[in-house]
């Protein structure tokens, strides 16, 4: 099955992780990994209520990670495995400027 995660930071910056032959993280492991990154990168909730949806977490972690982390193949693959693990979708497109997560 085709599996990939694309992160768009700007029209000029797009990062793609091809996960062909790579298993996604288990759901709980992926949640923990994203929670750790959310804390490590000092991310802030997008909603005034403070509630953080999984899609919001993907957006804020990708934004905070920036080109430096997304450009690191190991970090990008871990992020992509976590994204596919929590969303249970093989193809995910995270568009930071548009604030959308598509499948």
Contact map, one row per residue, 1 for C-alpha under 8 A:
1110000000000000000100000000000000000000000000000000000000000000000000000000000000000000010000000000000
1111000000000000001100000000000000000000000000000000000000000000000000000000000000000000011000000000000
1111100000000000011100000000000000000000000000000000000000000000000000000000000000000000011000000000000
0111110000000001111100000000000000000000000000000000000000000000000000000000000100000000011100000000000
0011111000000001111000000000000000000000000000000000000000000000000000000000000100110000011111000000000
0001111100000111100000000000000000000000000000000000000000000000000000000000000000000000000111000000000
0000111110000111000000000000000000000000000000000000000000000100000000000000000000000000000011110000000
0000011111101110000000000000000000000000000000000000000000000000000000000000000000000000000011111000000
0000001111111100000000000000000000000000000000000000000000000010011000000000000000000000000000111000000
0000000111111100000000000000000000000000000000000000000000000000000000000000000000000000000000011000000
0000000111111100000000000000000000000000000000000000000000000000000000000000000000000000000000000000000
0000000011111100000000000000000000000000000000000000000000000000000000000000000000000000000000000000000
0000000111111110000000000000000000000000000000000000000000000000001000000000000000000000000000000000000
0000011111111111000000000000000000000000000000000000000000000000000000000000000000000000000000000000000
0000011100001111100000000000000000000000000000000000000000000000000001100000000000000000000000000000000
0001111000000111110000000000000000000000000000000000000000000000000000000000000000000000000000000000000
0001110000000011111000000000000000000000000000000000000000000000000000000001100100000000000000000000000
0011100000000001111100000000000000000000000000000000000000000000000000000000000000000000000000000000000
0111100000000000111111100000000000000000000000000000000000000000000000000000100110000000000000000000000
1111000000000000011111000000000000000000000000000000000000000000000000000000000000000000000000000000000
0000000000000000001111100000000000000000000000000000000000000000000000000000000000000000000000000000000
0000000000000000001111110000000000000000000000000000000000000000000000000000000010000000000000000000000
0000000000000000001011111000000000000000000000000000000000000000000000000000000010000000000000000000000
0000000000000000000001111100000000000000000000000000000000000000000000000000000111111000000000000000000
0000000000000000000000111110110000000000000000000000000000000000000000000000000011011100000000000000000
0000000000000000000000011111110000000000000000000000000000000000000000000000000001001100000000000000000
0000000000000000000000001111111000000000000000000000000000000000000000000000000001001101000000000000000
0000000000000000000000000111111100000000000000000000000000000000000000000000000000000100000000000000000
0000000000000000000000001111111110000000000000000000000000000000000000000000000001000000000000000000000
0000000000000000000000001111111111000000000000000000000000000000000000000000000011101100000000000000000
0000000000000000000000000011111111100000000000000000000000000000000000000000000001000100000000000000000
0000000000000000000000000001111111110000000000000000000000000000000000000000000000000000000000000000000
0000000000000000000000000000111111111000000000000000000000000000000000000000000001000000000000000000000
0000000000000000000000000000011111111100000000000000000011001000000000000000001001000000000000000000000
0000000000000000000000000000001111111110000000000000000000000000000000000000000000000000000000000000000
0000000000000000000000000000000111111111000000000000000000000000000000000000000000000000000000000000000
0000000000000000000000000000000011111111100000000000000000001000000000000000000000000000000000000000000
0000000000000000000000000000000001111111111000000000000010011000000000000000000000000000000000000000000
0000000000000000000000000000000000111111111000000000000000000000000000000000000000000000000000000000000
0000000000000000000000000000000000011111111000000000000000000000000000000000000000000000000000000000000
0000000000000000000000000000000000001111111000000000000000001001100000000000000000000000000000000000000
0000000000000000000000000000000000000111111100000000000000000001000000000000000000000000000000000000000
0000000000000000000000000000000000000111111110000000000000011001000000000000000000000000000000000000000
0000000000000000000000000000000000000000011111000000000000010000000000000000000000000000000000000000000
0000000000000000000000000000000000000000001111110111000110010000000000000000000000000000000000000000000
0000000000000000000000000000000000000000000111110101000100010000000000000000000000000000000000000000000
0000000000000000000000000000000000000000000011111111000000000000000000000000000000000000000000000000000
0000000000000000000000000000000000000000000011111110000000000000000000000000000000000000000000000000000
0000000000000000000000000000000000000000000000111110000000000000000000000000000000000000000000000000000
0000000000000000000000000000000000000000000011111111000000000000000000000000000000000000000000000000000
0000000000000000000000000000000000000000000010111111100000000000000000000000000000000000000000000000000
0000000000000000000000000000000000000000000011100111110110000000000000000000000000000000000000000000000
0000000000000000000000000000000000000000000000000011111110000000000000000000000000000000000000000000000
0000000000000000000000000000000000000000000000000001111111000000000000000000000000000110000000000000000
0000000000000000000000000000000000000000000000000000111111100000000000000000000000000000000000000000100
0000000000000000000000000000000000000000000011000001111111110000000000000000000000000000000000000000000
0000000000000000000000000000000001000100000010000001111111111000000000000000000000000000000000000000000
0000000000000000000000000000000001000000000000000000011111111100000000000000000000100000000001000000000
0000000000000000000000000000000000000000000000000000001111111110000000000000000000000000000001110011100
0000000000000000000000000000000000000100001111000000000111111111000000000000000000000000000000000000000
0000000000000000000000000000000001001100101000000000000011111111100000000000000000000000000000000000000
0000001000000000000000000000000000000000000000000000000001111111110001000000000000000000000000010000000
0000000010000000000000000000000000000000000000000000000000111111110000000000000000000000000000010000000
0000000000000000000000000000000000000000111000000000000000011111110000000000000000000000000000000000000
0000000000000000000000000000000000000000100000000000000000001111111111000000000000000000000000000000000
0000000010000000000000000000000000000000000000000000000000000111111111000000000000000000000000000000000
0000000010001000000000000000000000000000000000000000000000000000111111100000000000000000000000000000000
0000000000000000000000000000000000000000000000000000000000000000111111110000000000000000000000000000000
0000000000000000000000000000000000000000000000000000000000000000111111110011000000000000000000000000000
0000000000000010000000000000000000000000000000000000000000000100111111111011000000000000000000000000000
0000000000000010000000000000000000000000000000000000000000000000001111111011000000000000000000000000000
0000000000000000000000000000000000000000000000000000000000000000000111111111000000000000000000000000000
0000000000000000000000000000000000000000000000000000000000000000000001111111100000000000000000000000000
0000000000000000000000000000000000000000000000000000000000000000000000011111110000000000000000000000000
0000000000000000000000000000000000000000000000000000000000000000000011111111111000000000000000000000000
0000000000000000100000000000000000000000000000000000000000000000000011111111111100000000000000000000000
0000000000000000101000000000000000000000000000000000000000000000000000001111111110000000000000000000000
0000000000000000000000000000000000000000000000000000000000000000000000000111111111000000000000000000000
0000000000000000000000000000000001000000000000000000000000000000000000000011111111100000000000000000000
0001100000000000101000010000000000000000000000000000000000000000000000000001111111110000000000000000000
0000000000000000001001111000010000000000000000000000000000000000000000000000111111111000000000000000000
0000000000000000000000011110111011000000000000000000000000000000000000000000011111111100000000000000000
0000100000000000000000010000010000000000000000000000000001000000000000000000001111111110000100000000000
0000100000000000000000011000000000000000000000000000000000000000000000000000000111111111111100000000000
0000000000000000000000011110010000000000000000000000000000000000000000000000000011111111100000000000000
0000000000000000000000001111011000000000000000000000010000000000000000000000000001111111000000000000000
0000000000000000000000000000000000000000000000000000010000000000000000000000000000111111100000000000000
0000000000000000000000000010000000000000000000000000000000000000000000000000000000011111110000000000000
0000000000000000000000000000000000000000000000000000000000000000000000000000000000011011111100000000001
1111100000000000000000000000000000000000000000000000000000000000000000000000000000010001111100000000001
0111100000000000000000000000000000000000000000000000000000000000000000000000000000010000111110000000001
0001110000000000000000000000000000000000000000000000000000000000000000000000000000110000111111000000111
0000111100000000000000000000000000000000000000000000000000000000000000000000000000000000001111100000111
0000111100000000000000000000000000000000000000000000000001100000000000000000000000000000000111110011110
0000001110000000000000000000000000000000000000000000000000100000000000000000000000000000000011111111100
0000001111000000000000000000000000000000000000000000000000100110000000000000000000000000000001111111000
0000000111000000000000000000000000000000000000000000000000000000000000000000000000000000000000111110000
0000000000000000000000000000000000000000000000000000000000000000000000000000000000000000000000111111000
0000000000000000000000000000000000000000000000000000000000100000000000000000000000000000000001111111100
0000000000000000000000000000000000000000000000000000000000100000000000000000000000000000000001110111110
0000000000000000000000000000000000000000000000000000001000100000000000000000000000000000000111100011111
0000000000000000000000000000000000000000000000000000000000000000000000000000000000000000000111000001111
0000000000000000000000000000000000000000000000000000000000000000000000000000000000000000111110000000111
